[in-house]
Amino acid sequence: MEELIDKSVMVHPLLTDDPRRMQGQVGLITQINLQKDEVHVQFPYNNIGIYSTNALLSLQPKELILATIREKLVELDPKDVRILLDIYRLQNIGQPGAIEEALRWAIAFENVGGNSLVTLEDFISRGFTDHIELQSSRGR
């Protein structure tokens, strides 16, 4: 789980039990213990909270976001396509500030979030990393 250290995540905005009151805030993972389901997240001003993996949101790998755009191009609203492309662009930058901006775009638009966000729990259980290779099949 070392690959998740310094990963940007957002505390789920609808989290009802958050003693740190950081719903909707973005921070960096500093420690993770999957056996205890504890993720330590550092926010600005050295504010640290401990969350379960299902209380944190992560962006899907950028390759999956691009694949979603390709698959759903005709059914998605053009505005949503543009925002998903912006999220993809920000993920390519890869800096924490860019990822934070991408997370904020994703959460601001329901259809965009549904096509670009997963819980950290899902991110881990699906074996995602920030960079994946998609298999492509080409017809003749």
DOMARBA-200467 format. One line per field, with one value per residue: x, y, z of N, C-alpha, C, O in turn; residue number from 1; residue in one letter. Coordinates in pm, 1 decimal. Layout:
<recs>
n.east	(X / ...);
n.north	(Y / ...);
n.up	(Z / ...);
ca.east	(X / ...);
ca.north	(Y / ...);
ca.up	(Z / ...);
c.east	(X / ...);
c.north	(Y / ...);
c.up	(Z / ...);
o.east	(X / ...);
o.north	(Y / ...);
o.up	(Z / ...);
k	(NUM / ...);
r	(A / ...);
</recs>
This chain:
<recs>
n.east	(79.8 / 215.3 / 222.2 / 5.9 / 65.7 / 92.7 / -104.7 / -367.9 / -680.2 / -1034.8 / -1244.3 / -1550.7 / -1820.6 / -2073.5 / -2039.3 / -2147.5 / -2054.3 / -1800.5 / -1558.3 / -1351.4 / -1455.7 / -1416.6 / -1548.1 / -1569.7 / -1319.7 / -984.2 / -702.0 / -377.4 / -276.9 / -106.5 / -49.4 / -146.5 / -349.1 / -472.0 / -572.8 / -686.1 / -852.5 / -785.4 / -705.1 / -475.2 / -499.3 / -357.3 / -428.6 / -430.5 / -233.5 / -122.6 / -326.9 / -459.5 / -652.7 / -824.1 / -955.9 / -1195.3 / -1161.7 / -1385.7 / -1485.9 / -1347.7 / -1284.1 / -1156.5 / -998.2 / -1070.3 / -833.9 / -663.5 / -666.2 / -894.0 / -1089.9 / -1060.5 / -1129.3 / -1396.8 / -1502.2 / -1472.1 / -1639.9 / -1891.6 / -1945.8 / -2153.5 / -2376.8 / -2323.5 / -2354.9 / -2231.4 / -2100.7 / -2031.0 / -1851.9 / -1646.4 / -1564.9 / -1481.3 / -1266.8 / -1105.8 / -1049.5 / -902.2 / -682.7 / -580.1 / -506.3 / -298.0 / -107.0 / -42.7 / 44.4 / -12.4 / -180.7 / -311.5 / -446.2 / -613.1 / -774.4 / -896.5 / -1041.8 / -1222.6 / -1366.6 / -1483.2 / -1651.9 / -1828.3 / -2008.3 / -2262.2 / -2301.2 / -2049.7 / -1890.0 / -1992.2 / -1878.1 / -1608.5 / -1515.6 / -1432.2 / -1471.8 / -1204.3 / -1186.4 / -1301.5 / -1115.4 / -885.9 / -978.0 / -1033.0 / -785.1 / -664.2 / -424.9 / -257.3 / -182.8 / -276.6 / -278.1 / -475.4 / -633.4 / -658.8 / -869.5 / -851.9 / -1041.2 / -1054.1);
n.north	(-119.5 / 109.2 / 259.5 / 423.5 / 624.9 / 971.6 / 1013.3 / 1203.8 / 1255.6 / 1290.9 / 1375.3 / 1223.7 / 1423.8 / 1387.6 / 1254.2 / 1156.4 / 1121.6 / 1273.8 / 1359.9 / 1542.9 / 1721.0 / 1755.2 / 1714.5 / 1703.0 / 1811.6 / 1814.1 / 1607.1 / 1458.0 / 1119.7 / 986.9 / 764.6 / 420.3 / 155.6 / -129.0 / -355.3 / -257.6 / -82.0 / 190.6 / 508.6 / 756.2 / 1094.4 / 1387.9 / 1724.9 / 2074.7 / 2293.3 / 2105.3 / 1947.3 / 1644.6 / 1363.1 / 1053.4 / 804.8 / 568.3 / 348.7 / 362.1 / 612.7 / 794.7 / 961.6 / 901.7 / 984.0 / 802.9 / 603.5 / 787.5 / 678.8 / 520.3 / 714.4 / 845.1 / 631.3 / 601.1 / 839.5 / 793.4 / 567.6 / 661.6 / 886.5 / 977.1 / 973.2 / 1133.9 / 1464.3 / 1744.2 / 1938.2 / 1790.0 / 1610.4 / 1786.2 / 1868.3 / 1622.7 / 1575.5 / 1788.4 / 1704.9 / 1474.9 / 1599.3 / 1748.8 / 1537.7 / 1435.8 / 1631.2 / 1583.7 / 1696.0 / 1766.9 / 1996.7 / 2016.0 / 1772.5 / 1808.6 / 2014.5 / 1873.5 / 1680.8 / 1851.1 / 1950.7 / 1711.5 / 1645.1 / 1852.3 / 1824.8 / 1608.0 / 1400.2 / 1395.7 / 1327.9 / 1072.2 / 938.1 / 954.7 / 932.9 / 720.4 / 532.3 / 512.8 / 258.6 / 104.6 / 169.5 / 42.3 / -227.9 / -292.1 / -303.5 / -81.6 / 157.9 / 472.8 / 483.1 / 291.8 / 26.7 / -6.5 / -271.6 / -299.0 / -380.8 / -435.9 / -421.0 / -591.4);
n.up	(0.0 / -9.3 / -239.8 / -222.7 / -49.2 / -11.3 / -197.3 / -331.3 / -183.3 / -125.1 / 143.1 / 179.2 / 84.3 / 195.6 / 429.1 / 740.2 / 1000.9 / 1110.9 / 1306.6 / 1266.3 / 1094.7 / 813.9 / 577.0 / 226.7 / 192.6 / 65.9 / 98.5 / 167.6 / 166.5 / 437.8 / 591.3 / 589.3 / 698.2 / 620.7 / 751.1 / 984.9 / 866.9 / 846.8 / 742.3 / 732.3 / 683.7 / 572.4 / 600.4 / 501.4 / 712.2 / 885.7 / 985.3 / 1073.6 / 993.2 / 1061.1 / 865.5 / 730.0 / 447.3 / 286.6 / 330.0 / 192.6 / -115.1 / -440.6 / -750.0 / -1045.5 / -1227.7 / -1481.3 / -1738.1 / -1738.6 / -1715.7 / -1960.8 / -2127.6 / -2053.1 / -2150.7 / -2424.9 / -2457.5 / -2377.4 / -2524.2 / -2698.9 / -2533.5 / -2313.9 / -2181.9 / -2363.8 / -2204.8 / -1977.6 / -2093.6 / -2162.7 / -1906.3 / -1798.0 / -1969.6 / -1890.2 / -1629.1 / -1685.6 / -1813.6 / -1596.5 / -1429.6 / -1580.4 / -1539.6 / -1274.9 / -1031.5 / -679.5 / -641.9 / -889.1 / -894.9 / -675.8 / -775.9 / -985.2 / -837.3 / -711.4 / -931.3 / -1015.0 / -802.4 / -803.5 / -1010.3 / -1065.7 / -1265.9 / -1379.3 / -1158.9 / -1110.7 / -1318.8 / -1279.7 / -1018.4 / -739.6 / -437.4 / -201.7 / -104.7 / -315.5 / -513.1 / -417.8 / -393.2 / -656.7 / -758.3 / -865.8 / -981.9 / -1002.2 / -1262.4 / -1525.2 / -1765.4 / -2043.7 / -2210.3 / -2552.0 / -2815.6 / -3152.2 / -3439.2 / -3755.0);
ca.east	(0.0 / 305.8 / 191.9 / -101.9 / 119.3 / 93.4 / -216.3 / -472.8 / -814.6 / -1132.7 / -1338.5 / -1683.4 / -1895.7 / -2194.8 / -2002.4 / -2226.1 / -1982.2 / -1663.0 / -1519.6 / -1260.0 / -1537.6 / -1341.0 / -1624.4 / -1545.1 / -1183.4 / -884.9 / -576.8 / -284.7 / -261.7 / 26.4 / -35.1 / -264.6 / -349.1 / -592.6 / -628.2 / -770.1 / -929.2 / -750.8 / -626.6 / -437.9 / -500.1 / -308.3 / -490.0 / -349.2 / -204.7 / -90.1 / -448.7 / -462.7 / -771.7 / -817.9 / -1081.1 / -1203.8 / -1141.6 / -1510.7 / -1519.7 / -1260.9 / -1303.9 / -1038.2 / -1023.5 / -1036.5 / -714.6 / -693.7 / -694.5 / -1034.5 / -1171.8 / -1055.1 / -1207.9 / -1537.0 / -1538.4 / -1486.1 / -1755.5 / -2017.8 / -1939.7 / -2282.2 / -2479.6 / -2286.6 / -2373.8 / -2102.8 / -2036.7 / -1971.7 / -1735.7 / -1540.8 / -1514.5 / -1405.1 / -1138.3 / -1026.4 / -1001.8 / -795.3 / -568.2 / -524.2 / -438.5 / -171.0 / -12.6 / 0.3 / 81.0 / -122.7 / -274.1 / -391.4 / -534.8 / -716.5 / -867.9 / -973.0 / -1137.8 / -1327.6 / -1451.1 / -1557.8 / -1756.3 / -1921.3 / -2105.5 / -2302.7 / -2275.2 / -1904.3 / -1841.9 / -2031.2 / -1792.7 / -1466.3 / -1480.2 / -1459.6 / -1422.4 / -1071.0 / -1210.9 / -1316.0 / -987.8 / -796.4 / -1031.1 / -1023.6 / -644.3 / -625.5 / -312.2 / -280.8 / -154.4 / -305.9 / -278.3 / -598.5 / -621.7 / -742.5 / -887.5 / -874.9 / -1105.1 / -985.8);
ca.north	(0.0 / 224.5 / 341.8 / 517.2 / 735.4 / 1099.5 / 1019.4 / 1300.6 / 1201.3 / 1384.6 / 1319.1 / 1223.8 / 1541.7 / 1349.8 / 1176.4 / 1209.6 / 1114.5 / 1316.8 / 1446.0 / 1647.2 / 1811.6 / 1780.9 / 1671.1 / 1778.4 / 1864.7 / 1729.5 / 1590.7 / 1356.6 / 1002.2 / 977.5 / 626.7 / 337.6 / 24.2 / -192.9 / -448.9 / -179.0 / 9.3 / 325.8 / 587.3 / 885.4 / 1195.0 / 1518.4 / 1840.8 / 2194.5 / 2333.9 / 1984.4 / 1887.3 / 1504.7 / 1286.7 / 910.2 / 769.3 / 436.4 / 357.8 / 396.4 / 752.5 / 878.6 / 952.4 / 911.2 / 983.9 / 681.6 / 624.1 / 874.6 / 597.3 / 479.1 / 832.6 / 862.7 / 521.4 / 633.8 / 943.9 / 728.2 / 477.2 / 730.6 / 1016.8 / 1020.9 / 986.8 / 1237.0 / 1604.7 / 1800.2 / 2006.1 / 1686.4 / 1560.3 / 1887.1 / 1863.7 / 1497.7 / 1597.3 / 1874.7 / 1619.9 / 1394.3 / 1689.6 / 1778.5 / 1416.5 / 1425.9 / 1720.9 / 1497.6 / 1766.6 / 1765.6 / 2106.0 / 1981.1 / 1662.7 / 1869.4 / 2084.1 / 1770.1 / 1626.0 / 1951.3 / 1949.2 / 1585.7 / 1644.7 / 1962.6 / 1786.9 / 1471.4 / 1305.6 / 1388.9 / 1248.4 / 932.7 / 880.6 / 979.1 / 911.6 / 594.6 / 535.9 / 454.9 / 115.9 / 48.5 / 189.9 / -64.0 / -361.4 / -314.8 / -312.2 / 36.1 / 244.0 / 598.9 / 460.4 / 154.5 / 6.4 / -67.0 / -360.5 / -252.8 / -477.5 / -367.9 / -504.8 / -593.0);
ca.up	(0.0 / -13.1 / -357.0 / -189.3 / 31.0 / -83.9 / -292.4 / -295.9 / -165.9 / -70.7 / 239.9 / 117.0 / 130.0 / 268.8 / 547.1 / 852.6 / 1127.7 / 1089.8 / 1418.4 / 1218.8 / 1012.1 / 691.3 / 461.1 / 105.4 / 189.9 / -0.2 / 171.5 / 118.7 / 251.7 / 499.0 / 640.4 / 564.1 / 761.6 / 568.6 / 847.8 / 1076.1 / 782.1 / 890.5 / 648.6 / 789.0 / 578.3 / 617.1 / 537.8 / 527.6 / 850.1 / 962.0 / 1038.6 / 1031.6 / 1028.9 / 1034.4 / 798.7 / 668.0 / 302.6 / 216.6 / 359.2 / 110.7 / -259.2 / -524.2 / -893.2 / -1117.3 / -1310.3 / -1595.4 / -1855.4 / -1730.6 / -1744.7 / -2106.0 / -2185.6 / -2028.5 / -2247.0 / -2556.0 / -2457.6 / -2351.9 / -2589.9 / -2754.1 / -2430.1 / -2217.3 / -2217.0 / -2406.7 / -2091.8 / -1894.2 / -2166.9 / -2148.5 / -1768.6 / -1785.1 / -2038.1 / -1802.0 / -1519.2 / -1745.1 / -1832.7 / -1464.7 / -1382.8 / -1653.5 / -1472.7 / -1165.5 / -908.4 / -583.1 / -666.9 / -1006.5 / -855.2 / -591.4 / -864.9 / -1055.2 / -741.3 / -689.7 / -1051.0 / -1016.9 / -699.9 / -828.9 / -1112.9 / -1032.1 / -1373.5 / -1394.0 / -1045.5 / -1131.7 / -1422.0 / -1254.4 / -878.0 / -670.2 / -300.5 / -189.8 / -86.5 / -449.7 / -581.5 / -370.4 / -422.8 / -802.1 / -794.0 / -942.3 / -949.6 / -1072.0 / -1404.4 / -1566.3 / -1909.7 / -2091.2 / -2324.4 / -2662.2 / -2921.4 / -3279.8 / -3541.3 / -3884.6);
c.east	(85.0 / 274.9 / 80.3 / -55.0 / 135.1 / -12.1 / -319.4 / -608.0 / -904.7 / -1220.0 / -1477.3 / -1765.7 / -2019.4 / -2165.8 / -2070.7 / -2151.5 / -1835.2 / -1622.6 / -1426.0 / -1332.9 / -1464.9 / -1415.9 / -1598.1 / -1405.0 / -1088.1 / -757.5 / -493.4 / -277.0 / -119.1 / 55.3 / -161.3 / -245.1 / -480.3 / -654.4 / -721.3 / -865.3 / -911.4 / -660.7 / -601.6 / -424.1 / -455.6 / -370.6 / -399.2 / -338.4 / -180.6 / -209.8 / -457.7 / -589.5 / -751.3 / -955.5 / -1077.6 / -1192.9 / -1270.2 / -1556.4 / -1439.5 / -1287.6 / -1171.9 / -1082.4 / -992.1 / -906.0 / -751.7 / -726.3 / -839.8 / -1127.7 / -1175.0 / -1137.2 / -1357.7 / -1585.0 / -1561.2 / -1613.5 / -1888.2 / -2029.3 / -2076.1 / -2389.7 / -2448.6 / -2317.8 / -2237.5 / -2027.3 / -1966.5 / -1847.4 / -1618.8 / -1479.4 / -1433.3 / -1269.8 / -1047.3 / -969.0 / -886.7 / -668.4 / -500.2 / -451.9 / -304.8 / -65.5 / 44.6 / 39.7 / -37.9 / -225.1 / -365.6 / -490.6 / -646.3 / -820.1 / -956.4 / -1078.7 / -1253.9 / -1421.4 / -1540.6 / -1673.5 / -1863.7 / -2032.4 / -2137.0 / -2267.3 / -2125.2 / -1846.0 / -1873.6 / -1944.3 / -1643.9 / -1422.0 / -1512.6 / -1418.0 / -1281.8 / -1082.2 / -1223.1 / -1185.1 / -892.6 / -847.5 / -1026.6 / -878.7 / -595.7 / -492.3 / -337.8 / -251.7 / -182.3 / -295.1 / -405.9 / -568.4 / -711.0 / -751.2 / -921.8 / -937.2 / -1028.7 / -1069.9);
c.north	(127.3 / 317.1 / 442.8 / 634.6 / 857.6 / 1106.9 / 1120.1 / 1231.5 / 1310.3 / 1311.1 / 1332.1 / 1340.3 / 1508.7 / 1262.6 / 1236.5 / 1210.3 / 1146.1 / 1412.3 / 1560.1 / 1751.9 / 1853.5 / 1734.3 / 1764.0 / 1836.2 / 1762.9 / 1726.5 / 1481.3 / 1240.4 / 999.4 / 837.3 / 551.9 / 201.7 / -42.9 / -290.7 / -378.0 / -85.9 / 153.2 / 391.9 / 722.7 / 984.5 / 1327.5 / 1627.9 / 1961.6 / 2224.1 / 2215.2 / 1922.9 / 1744.9 / 1438.2 / 1140.8 / 867.1 / 624.8 / 455.2 / 394.4 / 538.9 / 849.4 / 854.6 / 973.2 / 923.5 / 846.1 / 707.7 / 699.9 / 795.4 / 549.6 / 595.7 / 856.3 / 754.0 / 547.5 / 740.1 / 880.7 / 645.0 / 551.3 / 864.8 / 1064.2 / 1040.3 / 1094.0 / 1376.5 / 1661.1 / 1873.4 / 1904.4 / 1626.9 / 1657.1 / 1881.9 / 1735.7 / 1508.9 / 1688.5 / 1795.2 / 1532.6 / 1477.6 / 1720.0 / 1656.3 / 1397.4 / 1516.1 / 1649.4 / 1565.0 / 1767.3 / 1877.4 / 2078.0 / 1869.9 / 1716.2 / 1941.1 / 1983.7 / 1707.9 / 1723.7 / 1961.4 / 1825.6 / 1587.9 / 1750.5 / 1925.5 / 1638.6 / 1370.2 / 1289.0 / 1302.7 / 1101.7 / 861.2 / 899.3 / 951.3 / 770.0 / 614.4 / 476.7 / 303.3 / 46.6 / 58.2 / 75.5 / -201.1 / -393.5 / -322.8 / -194.8 / 91.7 / 373.4 / 588.1 / 314.8 / 146.8 / -63.9 / -158.6 / -307.3 / -363.6 / -402.2 / -467.8 / -498.5 / -525.8);
c.up	(0.0 / -130.1 / -330.4 / -102.5 / -60.4 / -194.1 / -241.3 / -291.1 / -109.3 / 29.9 / 179.1 / 172.7 / 212.1 / 390.4 / 669.3 / 984.8 / 1104.2 / 1201.2 / 1377.2 / 1134.8 / 884.3 / 566.2 / 342.3 / 94.2 / 127.9 / 83.8 / 108.8 / 217.6 / 305.3 / 551.5 / 604.3 / 629.3 / 720.9 / 666.8 / 946.2 / 1000.1 / 829.9 / 787.9 / 713.2 / 673.9 / 637.9 / 532.0 / 562.1 / 677.4 / 941.6 / 1033.0 / 984.0 / 1082.5 / 993.0 / 983.2 / 751.9 / 516.6 / 228.3 / 245.5 / 272.8 / -37.2 / -331.6 / -669.4 / -948.8 / -1193.4 / -1437.8 / -1721.2 / -1856.3 / -1759.9 / -1895.5 / -2175.7 / -2167.7 / -2126.8 / -2384.1 / -2563.5 / -2450.7 / -2423.6 / -2639.3 / -2647.6 / -2325.5 / -2270.6 / -2258.5 / -2294.6 / -2001.0 / -1960.9 / -2149.9 / -2009.0 / -1745.9 / -1855.2 / -1956.3 / -1685.2 / -1568.2 / -1761.9 / -1698.7 / -1406.7 / -1453.7 / -1592.7 / -1350.7 / -1036.0 / -811.3 / -605.8 / -784.5 / -972.9 / -765.9 / -677.2 / -939.0 / -963.4 / -719.2 / -810.7 / -1049.6 / -918.2 / -727.0 / -927.7 / -1098.5 / -1141.0 / -1397.2 / -1282.0 / -1060.2 / -1233.5 / -1395.8 / -1110.5 / -832.1 / -524.6 / -300.1 / -172.4 / -223.3 / -528.1 / -546.5 / -413.7 / -572.4 / -850.3 / -878.0 / -893.0 / -1024.7 / -1221.3 / -1435.7 / -1717.8 / -1946.3 / -2208.4 / -2435.1 / -2766.0 / -3048.2 / -3376.7 / -3671.0 / -3987.4);
o.east	(32.7 / 297.9 / 62.4 / -128.0 / 184.7 / -8.5 / -353.5 / -645.3 / -857.3 / -1264.1 / -1516.0 / -1779.1 / -2065.9 / -2257.2 / -2053.3 / -2182.0 / -1754.8 / -1649.1 / -1421.0 / -1278.4 / -1454.1 / -1354.8 / -1603.2 / -1374.2 / -1109.2 / -711.4 / -532.9 / -271.4 / -22.9 / 170.9 / -268.7 / -139.0 / -585.6 / -776.2 / -823.9 / -948.7 / -1008.0 / -555.4 / -695.7 / -348.1 / -508.3 / -366.0 / -301.2 / -423.5 / -212.9 / -192.6 / -462.9 / -628.5 / -671.3 / -1057.5 / -970.6 / -1212.9 / -1264.7 / -1657.4 / -1460.0 / -1310.8 / -1087.3 / -1190.9 / -898.1 / -872.4 / -858.7 / -806.4 / -901.5 / -1232.6 / -1280.9 / -1207.2 / -1436.6 / -1695.9 / -1659.5 / -1686.5 / -1986.5 / -2113.2 / -2110.0 / -2484.2 / -2539.0 / -2307.7 / -2137.1 / -1904.3 / -1856.0 / -1749.1 / -1505.7 / -1357.4 / -1328.3 / -1169.6 / -925.8 / -853.9 / -785.5 / -559.0 / -377.5 / -348.1 / -209.2 / 52.9 / 165.1 / 66.4 / -152.8 / -345.0 / -483.8 / -605.3 / -761.3 / -940.2 / -1076.6 / -1191.9 / -1369.5 / -1542.1 / -1659.7 / -1781.7 / -1976.4 / -2138.4 / -2049.7 / -2209.4 / -2079.3 / -1763.1 / -1792.0 / -1937.3 / -1561.4 / -1302.0 / -1607.9 / -1338.5 / -1246.0 / -996.8 / -1162.3 / -1148.7 / -827.1 / -770.7 / -1017.3 / -853.0 / -498.3 / -454.0 / -432.0 / -291.9 / -119.3 / -302.2 / -441.2 / -487.3 / -827.2 / -652.6 / -1009.8 / -891.7 / -947.4 / -1030.0);
o.north	(238.4 / 437.7 / 537.1 / 732.1 / 846.8 / 1198.5 / 1121.1 / 1158.4 / 1409.0 / 1198.9 / 1439.5 / 1354.2 / 1591.9 / 1203.7 / 1354.8 / 1291.3 / 1056.0 / 1532.2 / 1662.9 / 1858.8 / 1971.9 / 1716.4 / 1886.4 / 1903.5 / 1642.0 / 1829.3 / 1419.7 / 1261.7 / 1008.3 / 795.3 / 610.4 / 140.3 / -16.9 / -308.5 / -433.4 / -18.9 / 226.6 / 339.6 / 795.4 / 962.5 / 1373.2 / 1624.2 / 1951.2 / 2184.5 / 2220.4 / 1852.5 / 1725.4 / 1454.4 / 1108.0 / 889.7 / 565.9 / 565.3 / 451.3 / 582.3 / 970.6 / 741.3 / 1052.0 / 878.6 / 780.4 / 823.1 / 678.5 / 840.5 / 539.8 / 577.7 / 884.4 / 782.4 / 519.1 / 731.2 / 911.8 / 650.5 / 508.7 / 947.4 / 1181.4 / 1116.2 / 1139.8 / 1402.0 / 1629.3 / 1870.7 / 1929.5 / 1596.4 / 1614.9 / 1890.0 / 1739.7 / 1457.4 / 1668.7 / 1815.3 / 1518.3 / 1431.9 / 1717.2 / 1670.5 / 1348.2 / 1482.3 / 1653.8 / 1495.8 / 1768.1 / 1854.3 / 2112.0 / 1872.9 / 1674.2 / 1929.2 / 2005.7 / 1684.7 / 1682.5 / 1978.6 / 1834.2 / 1537.3 / 1739.1 / 1988.1 / 1553.8 / 1265.6 / 1180.0 / 1215.2 / 1016.1 / 738.3 / 863.8 / 946.6 / 708.0 / 703.1 / 399.3 / 228.7 / -58.2 / -34.2 / 19.0 / -282.4 / -510.3 / -346.0 / -206.7 / 73.9 / 381.2 / 675.2 / 225.1 / 247.7 / -166.9 / -126.0 / -274.5 / -429.9 / -316.1 / -581.1 / -408.5 / -516.7);
o.up	(8.3 / -122.3 / -407.5 / -84.8 / -172.5 / -276.2 / -123.0 / -382.9 / -52.9 / 5.2 / 133.0 / 294.3 / 289.9 / 448.1 / 698.4 / 1072.3 / 1080.3 / 1192.7 / 1444.6 / 1107.0 / 852.6 / 460.9 / 354.9 / -4.1 / 136.8 / 133.5 / 9.9 / 338.7 / 229.1 / 556.0 / 590.2 / 617.7 / 779.1 / 666.9 / 985.8 / 1061.0 / 850.5 / 751.3 / 745.1 / 579.6 / 739.3 / 409.1 / 636.0 / 757.0 / 1060.3 / 1132.6 / 862.6 / 1198.1 / 905.5 / 1048.3 / 736.2 / 465.3 / 119.3 / 190.1 / 278.4 / -79.4 / -289.2 / -706.4 / -904.2 / -1220.3 / -1494.8 / -1803.0 / -1962.3 / -1821.7 / -1951.6 / -2272.9 / -2257.8 / -2179.5 / -2451.4 / -2662.5 / -2511.4 / -2387.7 / -2622.3 / -2669.0 / -2255.7 / -2390.6 / -2194.9 / -2290.4 / -1953.1 / -1893.4 / -2125.6 / -1993.9 / -1681.7 / -1805.6 / -1953.1 / -1646.5 / -1499.6 / -1728.5 / -1688.8 / -1342.1 / -1393.9 / -1593.5 / -1326.0 / -937.7 / -855.6 / -590.1 / -781.0 / -1017.3 / -778.5 / -653.0 / -954.2 / -1005.9 / -709.6 / -794.1 / -1079.4 / -948.2 / -678.9 / -928.4 / -1116.7 / -1111.6 / -1431.5 / -1306.8 / -1026.3 / -1234.7 / -1480.0 / -1083.5 / -879.5 / -493.4 / -388.9 / -220.1 / -245.0 / -600.9 / -634.0 / -465.2 / -610.1 / -968.4 / -952.2 / -777.4 / -1103.6 / -1298.5 / -1379.7 / -1788.0 / -1888.9 / -2295.0 / -2411.3 / -2798.5 / -3050.0 / -3392.5 / -3692.3 / -4103.5);
k	(1 / 2 / 3 / 4 / 5 / 6 / 7 / 8 / 9 / 10 / 11 / 12 / 13 / 14 / 15 / 16 / 17 / 18 / 19 / 20 / 21 / 22 / 23 / 24 / 25 / 26 / 27 / 28 / 29 / 30 / 31 / 32 / 33 / 34 / 35 / 36 / 37 / 38 / 39 / 40 / 41 / 42 / 43 / 44 / 45 / 46 / 47 / 48 / 49 / 50 / 51 / 52 / 53 / 54 / 55 / 56 / 57 / 58 / 59 / 60 / 61 / 62 / 63 / 64 / 65 / 66 / 67 / 68 / 69 / 70 / 71 / 72 / 73 / 74 / 75 / 76 / 77 / 78 / 79 / 80 / 81 / 82 / 83 / 84 / 85 / 86 / 87 / 88 / 89 / 90 / 91 / 92 / 93 / 94 / 95 / 96 / 97 / 98 / 99 / 100 / 101 / 102 / 103 / 104 / 105 / 106 / 107 / 108 / 109 / 110 / 111 / 112 / 113 / 114 / 115 / 116 / 117 / 118 / 119 / 120 / 121 / 122 / 123 / 124 / 125 / 126 / 127 / 128 / 129 / 130 / 131 / 132 / 133 / 134 / 135 / 136 / 137 / 138 / 139 / 140);
r	(M / E / E / L / I / D / K / S / V / M / V / H / P / L / L / T / D / D / P / R / R / M / Q / G / Q / V / G / L / I / T / Q / I / N / L / Q / K / D / E / V / H / V / Q / F / P / Y / N / N / I / G / I / Y / S / T / N / A / L / L / S / L / Q / P / K / E / L / I / L / A / T / I / R / E / K / L / V / E / L / D / P / K / D / V / R / I / L / L / D / I / Y / R / L / Q / N / I / G / Q / P / G / A / I / E / E / A / L / R / W / A / I / A / F / E / N / V / G / G / N / S / L / V / T / L / E / D / F / I / S / R / G / F / T / D / H / I / E / L / Q / S / S / R / G / R);
</recs>
